Amino acid sequence: MLTVTRPKTTELLSCHDKATIAAVLSWDLAGEITPEEIEAIRLEGEWVIVRLNFRRAVPLHRDAFINILNQQRACGQC
């Protein structure tokens, strides 16, 4: 059986990246997500999948992620 895999790109998230992602998720989930909970992000087509500690993951549509981030920047939160 032939198996096709996509190459993975792995880059460490900076503290600023984690803080930004945590702020977006906190806004979207209406609950506090801390930067320390962020382990990795993965893009799958139109979706941003954020892996959190304790084997949790949060899918968020790419456009929703960008819209929330833009709203927060307009308010001076990120």
Solvent accessible surface area in square Angstrom, and as a share of the most:
residue,aa,sasa,rsa
1,M,233,1.04
2,L,159,0.79
3,T,101,0.59
4,V,130,0.75
5,T,110,0.64
6,R,185,0.68
7,P,132,0.83
8,K,188,0.80
9,T,120,0.70
10,T,120,0.70
11,E,139,0.62
12,L,173,0.86
13,L,43,0.21
14,S,55,0.35
15,C,114,0.68
16,H,129,0.58
17,D,57,0.30
18,K,56,0.24
19,A,46,0.35
20,T,18,0.11
21,I,10,0.05
22,A,4,0.03
23,A,30,0.23
24,V,0,0.00
25,L,0,0.00
26,S,23,0.15
27,W,100,0.35
28,D,62,0.32
29,L,81,0.40
30,A,96,0.74
31,G,37,0.35
32,E,140,0.63
33,I,16,0.08
34,T,48,0.28
35,P,46,0.29
36,E,141,0.63
37,E,30,0.13
38,I,2,0.01
39,E,83,0.37
40,A,28,0.22
41,I,72,0.36
42,R,130,0.48
43,L,119,0.59
44,E,71,0.32
45,G,71,0.68
46,E,81,0.36
47,W,117,0.41
48,V,8,0.05
49,I,27,0.13
50,V,0,0.00
51,R,122,0.45
52,L,3,0.01
53,N,36,0.19
54,F,170,0.71
55,R,240,0.88
56,R,94,0.34
57,A,61,0.47
58,V,20,0.11
59,P,81,0.51
60,L,12,0.06
61,H,55,0.25
62,R,100,0.36
63,D,68,0.35
64,A,35,0.27
65,F,28,0.12
66,I,81,0.41
67,N,82,0.42
68,I,18,0.09
69,L,22,0.11
70,N,80,0.41
71,Q,91,0.40
72,Q,5,0.02
73,R,131,0.48
74,A,91,0.70
75,C,91,0.54
76,G,64,0.61
77,Q,120,0.53
78,C,61,0.37
